[in-house]
Amino acid sequence: MSSINHILLPTDGSEGSMHAAKVAGELSRALQARVTVLYVLSDEFLLEHSWGAAEFIGGRPEGLRSVEEIRASLEKSAREKEILATTQALGETDPAPAIALEWGHAAERISSYAKDNQVGLIVIGSHGRSALKRAFLGSVSQAVANQAQFPVTIVK
């Protein structure tokens, strides 16, 4: 039996995340390891969704919703879209994957979650940024690989 008994699968719903989910599913079945699917939401998402005055929700402009309402809406959307797609790409695992939603900076929250939850391996998708963009913007997967105290597999 492998010493890896818990795999963390961060996702953003991208094609790279779906590839990572397939690999994580295969590893989970081969190693008999449990999987946690982690979706990190940034406070930057709040700004994008706080001033949609042209769109009415519940009889009032979206821009008048509270931070808690916006957060709840974003979390619900993540569960219904990105997390659902990721768990489908993961395939059957035993036990079924755990789901975690966190708020904050993606790389920091992923690394922190792994440390706090005794993760043996992080499987994360590469988003295929060009070398120039990566040099200026960085990459969540690269930052996780640099910050994490655990093995990280980056899937293309």
C-alpha positions as CSV (number, residue, x, y, z in Angstrom):
1,M,0.0,0.0,0.0
2,S,1.2,3.5,-0.9
3,S,1.9,6.2,1.7
4,I,-0.4,8.4,-0.5
5,N,-3.8,8.0,0.9
6,H,-5.3,11.5,0.3
7,I,-5.1,13.3,-3.1
8,L,-6.0,17.0,-3.3
9,L,-7.5,18.0,-6.7
10,P,-7.8,21.8,-7.0
11,T,-10.0,22.8,-9.9
12,D,-11.1,25.9,-11.7
13,G,-13.2,24.1,-14.3
14,S,-10.7,24.6,-17.1
15,E,-9.6,22.0,-19.6
16,G,-6.4,21.6,-17.7
17,S,-8.4,20.8,-14.5
18,M,-10.4,18.2,-16.3
19,H,-7.2,16.5,-17.5
20,A,-5.9,16.6,-13.9
21,A,-9.2,15.1,-12.7
22,K,-8.8,12.1,-15.0
23,V,-5.2,11.5,-13.7
24,A,-6.3,12.0,-10.1
25,G,-9.1,9.4,-10.6
26,E,-6.7,6.9,-12.0
27,L,-4.2,7.5,-9.1
28,S,-7.0,7.3,-6.6
29,R,-8.2,3.9,-7.9
30,A,-4.6,2.5,-8.2
31,L,-3.5,3.8,-4.7
32,Q,-6.9,3.3,-3.0
33,A,-6.6,7.0,-1.9
34,R,-9.4,9.3,-1.1
35,V,-9.8,12.5,-3.2
36,T,-10.8,16.0,-2.2
37,V,-11.9,18.4,-4.9
38,L,-11.0,22.0,-3.9
39,Y,-12.4,25.1,-5.6
40,V,-10.9,28.4,-4.5
41,L,-12.9,31.6,-5.0
42,S,-11.2,34.9,-4.9
43,D,-12.6,38.1,-3.4
44,E,-12.0,39.6,-6.9
45,F,-15.0,37.6,-8.0
46,L,-17.1,39.7,-5.6
47,L,-16.3,42.9,-7.5
48,E,-17.2,41.4,-10.8
49,H,-20.6,40.4,-9.5
50,S,-21.5,43.4,-7.3
51,W,-22.5,46.0,-9.8
52,G,-24.7,44.2,-12.3
53,A,-27.5,46.8,-12.0
54,A,-28.9,45.9,-15.4
55,E,-29.6,42.4,-14.2
56,F,-32.4,41.9,-11.6
57,I,-32.4,39.0,-9.2
58,G,-35.3,38.6,-6.8
59,G,-36.9,41.9,-7.9
60,R,-33.9,44.1,-7.2
61,P,-30.7,45.0,-9.1
62,E,-27.9,42.5,-8.6
63,G,-25.7,45.4,-7.5
64,L,-27.8,45.7,-4.3
65,R,-27.1,42.2,-3.1
66,S,-25.0,41.8,0.1
67,V,-21.6,40.3,0.1
68,E,-23.0,37.2,1.8
69,E,-25.6,36.8,-1.0
70,I,-23.0,37.2,-3.7
71,R,-20.7,34.7,-2.0
72,A,-23.5,32.2,-1.7
73,S,-24.5,32.7,-5.3
74,L,-20.9,32.2,-6.5
75,E,-20.4,29.1,-4.3
76,K,-23.7,27.6,-5.7
77,S,-22.6,28.3,-9.2
78,A,-19.2,26.6,-8.6
79,R,-20.9,23.5,-7.1
80,E,-23.3,23.3,-10.1
81,K,-20.7,23.9,-12.8
82,E,-17.0,23.5,-12.2
83,I,-17.1,21.1,-9.3
84,L,-19.7,18.9,-10.9
85,A,-17.7,18.7,-14.2
86,T,-14.6,17.9,-12.2
87,T,-16.2,15.1,-10.2
88,Q,-17.6,13.7,-13.5
89,A,-14.1,13.8,-15.0
90,L,-12.6,12.2,-11.9
91,G,-14.8,9.1,-12.4
92,E,-15.8,6.6,-9.7
93,T,-13.8,6.7,-6.5
94,D,-14.2,4.9,-3.3
95,P,-15.0,6.8,-1.2
96,A,-16.8,9.4,-3.2
97,P,-14.7,12.6,-3.4
98,A,-15.0,15.2,-0.7
99,I,-15.8,18.8,-1.8
100,A,-14.1,21.9,-0.3
101,L,-14.7,25.5,-1.2
102,E,-12.3,28.1,0.1
103,W,-12.0,31.9,-0.3
104,G,-8.7,33.6,-0.9
105,H,-5.6,33.5,-3.1
106,A,-5.6,30.2,-5.1
107,A,-2.1,29.1,-4.6
108,E,-2.0,30.0,-0.9
109,R,-5.3,28.4,-0.1
110,I,-4.4,25.2,-2.0
111,S,-1.0,24.9,-0.2
112,S,-2.6,25.7,3.2
113,Y,-5.5,23.2,2.7
114,A,-3.0,20.5,1.8
115,K,-1.0,21.2,4.9
116,D,-4.0,21.4,7.2
117,N,-5.7,18.2,5.9
118,Q,-2.8,15.8,5.7
119,V,-2.7,15.5,1.9
120,G,-0.2,13.1,0.4
121,L,-0.3,14.4,-3.2
122,I,-1.7,17.4,-5.0
123,V,-2.8,16.8,-8.6
124,I,-3.3,20.1,-10.5
125,G,-3.9,21.1,-14.0
126,S,-1.5,23.3,-16.0
127,H,-3.4,26.1,-17.8
128,G,-0.9,26.2,-20.7
129,R,0.0,29.8,-20.5
130,S,2.6,30.9,-22.9
131,A,6.2,31.4,-21.5
132,L,5.9,35.2,-21.8
133,K,2.6,35.4,-19.9
134,R,3.9,32.9,-17.3
135,A,7.0,35.1,-16.8
136,F,4.9,38.2,-16.1
137,L,1.7,36.7,-14.4
138,G,3.0,33.5,-12.9
139,S,0.9,30.4,-12.7
140,V,-1.2,28.9,-9.9
141,S,0.2,25.4,-10.6
142,Q,3.8,26.7,-10.5
143,A,3.1,28.7,-7.3
144,V,1.6,25.6,-5.6
145,A,4.6,23.5,-6.7
146,N,6.9,26.1,-5.1
147,Q,4.8,26.6,-1.9
148,A,3.5,23.1,-1.1
149,Q,5.2,20.8,1.4
150,F,3.9,17.8,-0.4
151,P,4.5,16.2,-3.8
152,V,2.7,18.0,-6.6
153,T,1.8,16.5,-10.0
154,I,1.1,19.1,-12.7
155,V,-0.9,17.7,-15.6
156,K,-0.9,19.2,-19.1
